[in-house]
Amino acid sequence: MFQPTERRNCQHEFLPYLKATWADLYDSTESTCRDLLETWSSLEATHYTMKIILSFLLAMGIIVTHGDAFCFSKMFKPGEAKNGCMLDGVLYPFGEIPRTEECLTCSCSQHEMHCCSLYHTPVDYDKETCKVIFNKKKCDYDVLPKDPSKPCSRYSRVG
């Protein structure tokens, strides 16, 4: 255990960041550098845990946002995409493309074109009583009954 005079002179490498001494933080003669270091370590662990939780929540938000869409990338050779990106016979300008003719949202650069679908494909529907038709105007599939008197009551979609 440190003597009170030693305790007051106790310094640690992180103290310049706190702009304080141990004596400023704890005015008790029974406190030691070890006690203060344990407290500091506990605070650092809490801060680190909060960073991990925030990173996890951010990642989950991105995954949920883009989780239902299928995506692909098209890499270009040097000089191949001089004027923009070619997709399905259509030349798109560099930058963000909110909606292509094929219902994709894309990002175009001289190096690559990255696209994701704007629609979700119906699955798990009654194939005997329902039919699926792609509505290009809405960029979505419509699940319609084959017989108008029998509605399609349930189905799910995937990207």
CNS distance restraints for C-alpha pairs under 8 A (distance, minus, plus):
assign (resid   1 and name CA) (resid  32 and name CA) 6.98 0.50 0.50
assign (resid   2 and name CA) (resid   6 and name CA) 5.89 0.50 0.50
assign (resid   2 and name CA) (resid   7 and name CA) 5.90 0.50 0.50
assign (resid   2 and name CA) (resid  32 and name CA) 6.37 0.50 0.50
assign (resid   3 and name CA) (resid   7 and name CA) 6.17 0.50 0.50
assign (resid   4 and name CA) (resid   8 and name CA) 6.30 0.50 0.50
assign (resid   4 and name CA) (resid  29 and name CA) 5.60 0.50 0.50
assign (resid   4 and name CA) (resid  30 and name CA) 7.90 0.50 0.50
assign (resid   5 and name CA) (resid   9 and name CA) 6.71 0.50 0.50
assign (resid   6 and name CA) (resid  10 and name CA) 6.16 0.50 0.50
assign (resid   7 and name CA) (resid  22 and name CA) 7.37 0.50 0.50
assign (resid   7 and name CA) (resid  23 and name CA) 7.26 0.50 0.50
assign (resid   7 and name CA) (resid  29 and name CA) 7.72 0.50 0.50
assign (resid   7 and name CA) (resid  31 and name CA) 7.77 0.50 0.50
assign (resid   7 and name CA) (resid  32 and name CA) 6.22 0.50 0.50
assign (resid   7 and name CA) (resid  33 and name CA) 6.80 0.50 0.50
assign (resid   8 and name CA) (resid  21 and name CA) 7.70 0.50 0.50
assign (resid   8 and name CA) (resid  22 and name CA) 6.49 0.50 0.50
assign (resid   8 and name CA) (resid  23 and name CA) 5.16 0.50 0.50
assign (resid   9 and name CA) (resid  21 and name CA) 7.84 0.50 0.50
assign (resid   9 and name CA) (resid  22 and name CA) 7.72 0.50 0.50
assign (resid   9 and name CA) (resid  23 and name CA) 7.83 0.50 0.50
assign (resid  10 and name CA) (resid  21 and name CA) 7.42 0.50 0.50
assign (resid  10 and name CA) (resid  22 and name CA) 6.34 0.50 0.50
assign (resid  10 and name CA) (resid  33 and name CA) 6.62 0.50 0.50
assign (resid  11 and name CA) (resid  15 and name CA) 6.73 0.50 0.50
assign (resid  11 and name CA) (resid  21 and name CA) 6.66 0.50 0.50
assign (resid  11 and name CA) (resid  22 and name CA) 6.96 0.50 0.50
assign (resid  14 and name CA) (resid  18 and name CA) 6.88 0.50 0.50
assign (resid  15 and name CA) (resid  19 and name CA) 5.97 0.50 0.50
assign (resid  15 and name CA) (resid  20 and name CA) 6.05 0.50 0.50
assign (resid  15 and name CA) (resid  21 and name CA) 6.47 0.50 0.50
assign (resid  16 and name CA) (resid  20 and name CA) 7.04 0.50 0.50
assign (resid  20 and name CA) (resid  24 and name CA) 5.90 0.50 0.50
assign (resid  20 and name CA) (resid  25 and name CA) 7.03 0.50 0.50
assign (resid  21 and name CA) (resid  25 and name CA) 6.54 0.50 0.50
assign (resid  22 and name CA) (resid  26 and name CA) 6.08 0.50 0.50
assign (resid  22 and name CA) (resid  33 and name CA) 7.31 0.50 0.50
assign (resid  22 and name CA) (resid  36 and name CA) 7.48 0.50 0.50
assign (resid  23 and name CA) (resid  27 and name CA) 5.39 0.50 0.50
assign (resid  26 and name CA) (resid  31 and name CA) 6.94 0.50 0.50
assign (resid  27 and name CA) (resid  31 and name CA) 7.85 0.50 0.50
assign (resid  31 and name CA) (resid  35 and name CA) 6.24 0.50 0.50
assign (resid  31 and name CA) (resid  36 and name CA) 7.36 0.50 0.50
assign (resid  32 and name CA) (resid  36 and name CA) 6.47 0.50 0.50
assign (resid  33 and name CA) (resid  37 and name CA) 5.95 0.50 0.50
assign (resid  34 and name CA) (resid  38 and name CA) 6.13 0.50 0.50
assign (resid  35 and name CA) (resid  39 and name CA) 6.32 0.50 0.50
assign (resid  36 and name CA) (resid  40 and name CA) 6.12 0.50 0.50
assign (resid  37 and name CA) (resid  41 and name CA) 6.02 0.50 0.50
assign (resid  38 and name CA) (resid  42 and name CA) 6.16 0.50 0.50
assign (resid  39 and name CA) (resid  43 and name CA) 6.33 0.50 0.50
assign (resid  40 and name CA) (resid  44 and name CA) 6.18 0.50 0.50
assign (resid  41 and name CA) (resid  45 and name CA) 6.12 0.50 0.50
assign (resid  42 and name CA) (resid  46 and name CA) 6.27 0.50 0.50
assign (resid  43 and name CA) (resid  47 and name CA) 6.20 0.50 0.50
assign (resid  44 and name CA) (resid  48 and name CA) 6.08 0.50 0.50
assign (resid  45 and name CA) (resid  49 and name CA) 6.06 0.50 0.50
assign (resid  46 and name CA) (resid  50 and name CA) 6.20 0.50 0.50
assign (resid  47 and name CA) (resid  51 and name CA) 6.35 0.50 0.50
assign (resid  48 and name CA) (resid  52 and name CA) 6.36 0.50 0.50
assign (resid  49 and name CA) (resid  53 and name CA) 6.24 0.50 0.50
assign (resid  50 and name CA) (resid  54 and name CA) 6.12 0.50 0.50
assign (resid  51 and name CA) (resid  55 and name CA) 6.09 0.50 0.50
assign (resid  52 and name CA) (resid  56 and name CA) 6.11 0.50 0.50
assign (resid  53 and name CA) (resid  57 and name CA) 6.20 0.50 0.50
assign (resid  54 and name CA) (resid  58 and name CA) 6.16 0.50 0.50
assign (resid  55 and name CA) (resid  59 and name CA) 6.14 0.50 0.50
assign (resid  56 and name CA) (resid  60 and name CA) 6.12 0.50 0.50
assign (resid  57 and name CA) (resid  61 and name CA) 6.12 0.50 0.50
assign (resid  58 and name CA) (resid  62 and name CA) 6.42 0.50 0.50
assign (resid  59 and name CA) (resid  63 and name CA) 6.17 0.50 0.50
assign (resid  60 and name CA) (resid  64 and name CA) 5.96 0.50 0.50
assign (resid  61 and name CA) (resid  65 and name CA) 6.09 0.50 0.50
assign (resid  62 and name CA) (resid  66 and name CA) 6.24 0.50 0.50
assign (resid  62 and name CA) (resid  67 and name CA) 7.95 0.50 0.50
assign (resid  63 and name CA) (resid  67 and name CA) 5.09 0.50 0.50
assign (resid  64 and name CA) (resid  68 and name CA) 7.45 0.50 0.50
assign (resid  67 and name CA) (resid 159 and name CA) 7.52 0.50 0.50
assign (resid  68 and name CA) (resid 120 and name CA) 6.89 0.50 0.50
assign (resid  68 and name CA) (resid 158 and name CA) 5.80 0.50 0.50
assign (resid  68 and name CA) (resid 159 and name CA) 4.23 0.50 0.50
assign (resid  69 and name CA) (resid 116 and name CA) 5.99 0.50 0.50
assign (resid  69 and name CA) (resid 117 and name CA) 5.28 0.50 0.50
assign (resid  69 and name CA) (resid 118 and name CA) 6.77 0.50 0.50
assign (resid  69 and name CA) (resid 119 and name CA) 6.99 0.50 0.50
assign (resid  69 and name CA) (resid 120 and name CA) 6.73 0.50 0.50
assign (resid  69 and name CA) (resid 158 and name CA) 7.52 0.50 0.50
assign (resid  69 and name CA) (resid 159 and name CA) 4.06 0.50 0.50
assign (resid  70 and name CA) (resid 116 and name CA) 5.53 0.50 0.50
assign (resid  70 and name CA) (resid 117 and name CA) 5.59 0.50 0.50
assign (resid  70 and name CA) (resid 159 and name CA) 5.27 0.50 0.50
assign (resid  71 and name CA) (resid 114 and name CA) 7.33 0.50 0.50
assign (resid  71 and name CA) (resid 115 and name CA) 5.50 0.50 0.50
assign (resid  71 and name CA) (resid 116 and name CA) 4.04 0.50 0.50
assign (resid  71 and name CA) (resid 117 and name CA) 6.41 0.50 0.50
assign (resid  72 and name CA) (resid 114 and name CA) 5.87 0.50 0.50
assign (resid  72 and name CA) (resid 115 and name CA) 5.54 0.50 0.50
assign (resid  72 and name CA) (resid 116 and name CA) 6.53 0.50 0.50
assign (resid  73 and name CA) (resid 112 and name CA) 6.77 0.50 0.50
assign (resid  73 and name CA) (resid 113 and name CA) 5.58 0.50 0.50
assign (resid  73 and name CA) (resid 114 and name CA) 4.27 0.50 0.50
assign (resid  73 and name CA) (resid 115 and name CA) 6.31 0.50 0.50
assign (resid  74 and name CA) (resid 112 and name CA) 5.46 0.50 0.50
assign (resid  74 and name CA) (resid 113 and name CA) 5.08 0.50 0.50
assign (resid  74 and name CA) (resid 114 and name CA) 6.37 0.50 0.50
assign (resid  75 and name CA) (resid 111 and name CA) 6.07 0.50 0.50
assign (resid  75 and name CA) (resid 112 and name CA) 4.31 0.50 0.50
assign (resid  75 and name CA) (resid 113 and name CA) 6.52 0.50 0.50
assign (resid  76 and name CA) (resid  80 and name CA) 5.86 0.50 0.50
assign (resid  76 and name CA) (resid  81 and name CA) 6.55 0.50 0.50
assign (resid  76 and name CA) (resid 110 and name CA) 7.07 0.50 0.50
assign (resid  76 and name CA) (resid 111 and name CA) 5.18 0.50 0.50
assign (resid  76 and name CA) (resid 112 and name CA) 5.41 0.50 0.50
assign (resid  76 and name CA) (resid 113 and name CA) 7.98 0.50 0.50
assign (resid  77 and name CA) (resid  81 and name CA) 7.77 0.50 0.50
assign (resid  77 and name CA) (resid 111 and name CA) 7.10 0.50 0.50
assign (resid  78 and name CA) (resid 110 and name CA) 7.80 0.50 0.50
assign (resid  78 and name CA) (resid 111 and name CA) 7.21 0.50 0.50
assign (resid  79 and name CA) (resid 110 and name CA) 7.64 0.50 0.50
assign (resid  80 and name CA) (resid 110 and name CA) 7.73 0.50 0.50
assign (resid  81 and name CA) (resid  85 and name CA) 5.80 0.50 0.50
assign (resid  81 and name CA) (resid  86 and name CA) 7.84 0.50 0.50
assign (resid  81 and name CA) (resid 109 and name CA) 7.81 0.50 0.50
assign (resid  81 and name CA) (resid 110 and name CA) 5.25 0.50 0.50
assign (resid  81 and name CA) (resid 111 and name CA) 7.37 0.50 0.50
assign (resid  82 and name CA) (resid 110 and name CA) 6.73 0.50 0.50
assign (resid  83 and name CA) (resid  93 and name CA) 6.96 0.50 0.50
assign (resid  83 and name CA) (resid  94 and name CA) 7.71 0.50 0.50
assign (resid  84 and name CA) (resid  91 and name CA) 6.16 0.50 0.50
assign (resid  84 and name CA) (resid  92 and name CA) 5.45 0.50 0.50
assign (resid  84 and name CA) (resid  93 and name CA) 4.53 0.50 0.50
assign (resid  84 and name CA) (resid  94 and name CA) 5.16 0.50 0.50
assign (resid  84 and name CA) (resid 108 and name CA) 7.02 0.50 0.50
assign (resid  84 and name CA) (resid 109 and name CA) 7.22 0.50 0.50
assign (resid  84 and name CA) (resid 110 and name CA) 7.09 0.50 0.50
assign (resid  85 and name CA) (resid  91 and name CA) 5.50 0.50 0.50
assign (resid  85 and name CA) (resid  92 and name CA) 5.11 0.50 0.50
assign (resid  85 and name CA) (resid  93 and name CA) 6.42 0.50 0.50
assign (resid  85 and name CA) (resid  94 and name CA) 6.91 0.50 0.50
assign (resid  85 and name CA) (resid 108 and name CA) 6.02 0.50 0.50
assign (resid  85 and name CA) (resid 109 and name CA) 7.33 0.50 0.50
assign (resid  85 and name CA) (resid 110 and name CA) 7.70 0.50 0.50
assign (resid  85 and name CA) (resid 113 and name CA) 6.66 0.50 0.50
assign (resid  86 and name CA) (resid  90 and name CA) 5.47 0.50 0.50
assign (resid  86 and name CA) (resid  91 and name CA) 4.42 0.50 0.50
assign (resid  86 and name CA) (resid  92 and name CA) 6.19 0.50 0.50
assign (resid  87 and name CA) (resid  91 and name CA) 6.50 0.50 0.50
assign (resid  87 and name CA) (resid  92 and name CA) 7.49 0.50 0.50
assign (resid  92 and name CA) (resid  97 and name CA) 7.64 0.50 0.50
assign (resid  92 and name CA) (resid 108 and name CA) 7.56 0.50 0.50
assign (resid  93 and name CA) (resid  97 and name CA) 7.95 0.50 0.50
assign (resid  93 and name CA) (resid 108 and name CA) 6.99 0.50 0.50
assign (resid  94 and name CA) (resid 107 and name CA) 7.48 0.50 0.50
assign (resid  94 and name CA) (resid 108 and name CA) 4.79 0.50 0.50
assign (resid  94 and name CA) (resid 109 and name CA) 5.30 0.50 0.50
assign (resid  94 and name CA) (resid 110 and name CA) 7.43 0.50 0.50
assign (resid  95 and name CA) (resid 107 and name CA) 5.63 0.50 0.50
assign (resid  95 and name CA) (resid 108 and name CA) 5.07 0.50 0.50
assign (resid  95 and name CA) (resid 109 and name CA) 6.40 0.50 0.50
assign (resid  96 and name CA) (resid 105 and name CA) 7.84 0.50 0.50
assign (resid  96 and name CA) (resid 106 and name CA) 6.00 0.50 0.50
assign (resid  96 and name CA) (resid 107 and name CA) 4.53 0.50 0.50
assign (resid  96 and name CA) (resid 108 and name CA) 6.35 0.50 0.50
assign (resid  97 and name CA) (resid 105 and name CA) 5.72 0.50 0.50
assign (resid  97 and name CA) (resid 106 and name CA) 4.97 0.50 0.50
assign (resid  97 and name CA) (resid 107 and name CA) 5.94 0.50 0.50
assign (resid  97 and name CA) (resid 108 and name CA) 7.50 0.50 0.50
assign (resid  98 and name CA) (resid 104 and name CA) 7.61 0.50 0.50
assign (resid  98 and name CA) (resid 105 and name CA) 4.86 0.50 0.50
assign (resid  98 and name CA) (resid 106 and name CA) 6.57 0.50 0.50
assign (resid  99 and name CA) (resid 103 and name CA) 5.72 0.50 0.50
assign (resid  99 and name CA) (resid 104 and name CA) 5.42 0.50 0.50
assign (resid  99 and name CA) (resid 105 and name CA) 4.84 0.50 0.50
assign (resid  99 and name CA) (resid 106 and name CA) 7.31 0.50 0.50
assign (resid  99 and name CA) (resid 118 and name CA) 7.93 0.50 0.50
assign (resid 100 and name CA) (resid 104 and name CA) 5.24 0.50 0.50
assign (resid 100 and name CA) (resid 105 and name CA) 6.37 0.50 0.50
assign (resid 100 and name CA) (resid 106 and name CA) 7.61 0.50 0.50
assign (resid 102 and name CA) (resid 136 and name CA) 7.79 0.50 0.50
assign (resid 103 and name CA) (resid 117 and name CA) 6.27 0.50 0.50
assign (resid 103 and name CA) (resid 118 and name CA) 5.68 0.50 0.50
assign (resid 103 and name CA) (resid 119 and name CA) 7.22 0.50 0.50
assign (resid 103 and name CA) (resid 136 and name CA) 7.20 0.50 0.50
assign (resid 103 and name CA) (resid 139 and name CA) 5.46 0.50 0.50
assign (resid 104 and name CA) (resid 115 and name CA) 6.08 0.50 0.50
assign (resid 104 and name CA) (resid 116 and name CA) 5.44 0.50 0.50
assign (resid 104 and name CA) (resid 117 and name CA) 4.44 0.50 0.50
assign (resid 104 and name CA) (resid 118 and name CA) 5.38 0.50 0.50
assign (resid 105 and name CA) (resid 115 and name CA) 5.49 0.50 0.50
assign (resid 105 and name CA) (resid 116 and name CA) 5.44 0.50 0.50
assign (resid 105 and name CA) (resid 117 and name CA) 6.32 0.50 0.50
assign (resid 105 and name CA) (resid 118 and name CA) 6.52 0.50 0.50
assign (resid 106 and name CA) (resid 113 and name CA) 6.78 0.50 0.50
assign (resid 106 and name CA) (resid 114 and name CA) 5.44 0.50 0.50
assign (resid 106 and name CA) (resid 115 and name CA) 4.05 0.50 0.50
assign (resid 106 and name CA) (resid 116 and name CA) 6.43 0.50 0.50
assign (resid 107 and name CA) (resid 113 and name CA) 5.64 0.50 0.50
assign (resid 107 and name CA) (resid 114 and name CA) 5.25 0.50 0.50
assign (resid 107 and name CA) (resid 115 and name CA) 6.41 0.50 0.50
assign (resid 108 and name CA) (resid 112 and name CA) 6.26 0.50 0.50
assign (resid 108 and name CA) (resid 113 and name CA) 4.51 0.50 0.50
assign (resid 108 and name CA) (resid 114 and name CA) 6.66 0.50 0.50
assign (resid 109 and name CA) (resid 113 and name CA) 6.18 0.50 0.50
assign (resid 117 and name CA) (resid 159 and name CA) 7.36 0.50 0.50
assign (resid 118 and name CA) (resid 139 and name CA) 6.49 0.50 0.50
assign (resid 118 and name CA) (resid 140 and name CA) 7.61 0.50 0.50
assign (resid 119 and name CA) (resid 139 and name CA) 5.81 0.50 0.50
assign (resid 119 and name CA) (resid 140 and name CA) 4.97 0.50 0.50
assign (resid 119 and name CA) (resid 141 and name CA) 7.28 0.50 0.50
assign (resid 119 and name CA) (resid 159 and name CA) 6.73 0.50 0.50
assign (resid 120 and name CA) (resid 140 and name CA) 6.68 0.50 0.50
assign (resid 120 and name CA) (resid 141 and name CA) 7.18 0.50 0.50
assign (resid 120 and name CA) (resid 157 and name CA) 5.56 0.50 0.50
assign (resid 120 and name CA) (resid 158 and name CA) 5.18 0.50 0.50
assign (resid 120 and name CA) (resid 159 and name CA) 4.43 0.50 0.50
assign (resid 121 and name CA) (resid 140 and name CA) 7.94 0.50 0.50
assign (resid 121 and name CA) (resid 141 and name CA) 6.59 0.50 0.50
assign (resid 121 and name CA) (resid 157 and name CA) 5.15 0.50 0.50
assign (resid 121 and name CA) (resid 158 and name CA) 5.19 0.50 0.50
assign (resid 121 and name CA) (resid 159 and name CA) 5.80 0.50 0.50
assign (resid 122 and name CA) (resid 132 and name CA) 7.58 0.50 0.50
assign (resid 122 and name CA) (resid 141 and name CA) 7.01 0.50 0.50
assign (resid 122 and name CA) (resid 143 and name CA) 7.45 0.50 0.50
assign (resid 122 and name CA) (resid 155 and name CA) 6.68 0.50 0.50
assign (resid 122 and name CA) (resid 156 and name CA) 5.66 0.50 0.50
assign (resid 122 and name CA) (resid 157 and name CA) 4.14 0.50 0.50
assign (resid 122 and name CA) (resid 158 and name CA) 6.42 0.50 0.50
assign (resid 123 and name CA) (resid 155 and name CA) 6.31 0.50 0.50
assign (resid 123 and name CA) (resid 156 and name CA) 5.39 0.50 0.50
assign (resid 123 and name CA) (resid 157 and name CA) 5.38 0.50 0.50
assign (resid 123 and name CA) (resid 158 and name CA) 6.96 0.50 0.50
assign (resid 124 and name CA) (resid 155 and name CA) 5.36 0.50 0.50
assign (resid 124 and name CA) (resid 156 and name CA) 5.85 0.50 0.50
assign (resid 124 and name CA) (resid 157 and name CA) 7.86 0.50 0.50
assign (resid 125 and name CA) (resid 130 and name CA) 7.23 0.50 0.50
assign (resid 125 and name CA) (resid 152 and name CA) 7.76 0.50 0.50
assign (resid 125 and name CA) (resid 154 and name CA) 6.36 0.50 0.50
assign (resid 125 and name CA) (resid 155 and name CA) 4.49 0.50 0.50
assign (resid 125 and name CA) (resid 156 and name CA) 7.06 0.50 0.50
assign (resid 126 and name CA) (resid 130 and name CA) 5.74 0.50 0.50
assign (resid 126 and name CA) (resid 152 and name CA) 7.38 0.50 0.50
assign (resid 126 and name CA) (resid 155 and name CA) 7.74 0.50 0.50
assign (resid 127 and name CA) (resid 131 and name CA) 6.51 0.50 0.50
assign (resid 129 and name CA) (resid 145 and name CA) 5.83 0.50 0.50
assign (resid 129 and name CA) (resid 146 and name CA) 5.53 0.50 0.50
assign (resid 129 and name CA) (resid 147 and name CA) 6.91 0.50 0.50
assign (resid 129 and name CA) (resid 150 and name CA) 7.34 0.50 0.50
assign (resid 129 and name CA) (resid 152 and name CA) 7.19 0.50 0.50
assign (resid 130 and name CA) (resid 143 and name CA) 6.51 0.50 0.50
assign (resid 130 and name CA) (resid 144 and name CA) 5.49 0.50 0.50
assign (resid 130 and name CA) (resid 145 and name CA) 4.24 0.50 0.50
assign (resid 130 and name CA) (resid 146 and name CA) 5.14 0.50 0.50
assign (resid 130 and name CA) (resid 147 and name CA) 7.88 0.50 0.50
assign (resid 130 and name CA) (resid 151 and name CA) 7.94 0.50 0.50
assign (resid 130 and name CA) (resid 152 and name CA) 6.02 0.50 0.50
assign (resid 131 and name CA) (resid 143 and name CA) 5.76 0.50 0.50
assign (resid 131 and name CA) (resid 144 and name CA) 5.32 0.50 0.50
assign (resid 131 and name CA) (resid 145 and name CA) 6.05 0.50 0.50
assign (resid 131 and name CA) (resid 146 and name CA) 6.02 0.50 0.50
assign (resid 132 and name CA) (resid 141 and name CA) 6.41 0.50 0.50
assign (resid 132 and name CA) (resid 142 and name CA) 5.70 0.50 0.50
assign (resid 132 and name CA) (resid 143 and name CA) 4.66 0.50 0.50
assign (resid 132 and name CA) (resid 144 and name CA) 6.24 0.50 0.50
assign (resid 133 and name CA) (resid 141 and name CA) 5.60 0.50 0.50
assign (resid 133 and name CA) (resid 142 and name CA) 5.28 0.50 0.50
assign (resid 133 and name CA) (resid 143 and name CA) 6.61 0.50 0.50
assign (resid 133 and name CA) (resid 144 and name CA) 7.58 0.50 0.50
assign (resid 134 and name CA) (resid 139 and name CA) 7.39 0.50 0.50
assign (resid 134 and name CA) (resid 140 and name CA) 5.97 0.50 0.50
assign (resid 134 and name CA) (resid 141 and name CA) 4.32 0.50 0.50
assign (resid 134 and name CA) (resid 142 and name CA) 6.15 0.50 0.50
assign (resid 135 and name CA) (resid 139 and name CA) 5.75 0.50 0.50
assign (resid 135 and name CA) (resid 140 and name CA) 5.42 0.50 0.50
assign (resid 135 and name CA) (resid 141 and name CA) 5.66 0.50 0.50
assign (resid 135 and name CA) (resid 142 and name CA) 6.60 0.50 0.50
assign (resid 136 and name CA) (resid 140 and name CA) 6.71 0.50 0.50
assign (resid 143 and name CA) (resid 152 and name CA) 7.11 0.50 0.50
assign (resid 144 and name CA) (resid 151 and name CA) 7.50 0.50 0.50
assign (resid 144 and name CA) (resid 152 and name CA) 6.47 0.50 0.50
assign (resid 145 and name CA) (resid 149 and name CA) 7.95 0.50 0.50
assign (resid 145 and name CA) (resid 150 and name CA) 6.29 0.50 0.50
assign (resid 145 and name CA) (resid 151 and name CA) 5.44 0.50 0.50
assign (resid 145 and name CA) (resid 152 and name CA) 5.53 0.50 0.50
assign (resid 146 and name CA) (resid 150 and name CA) 7.83 0.50 0.50
assign (resid 147 and name CA) (resid 151 and name CA) 7.72 0.50 0.50
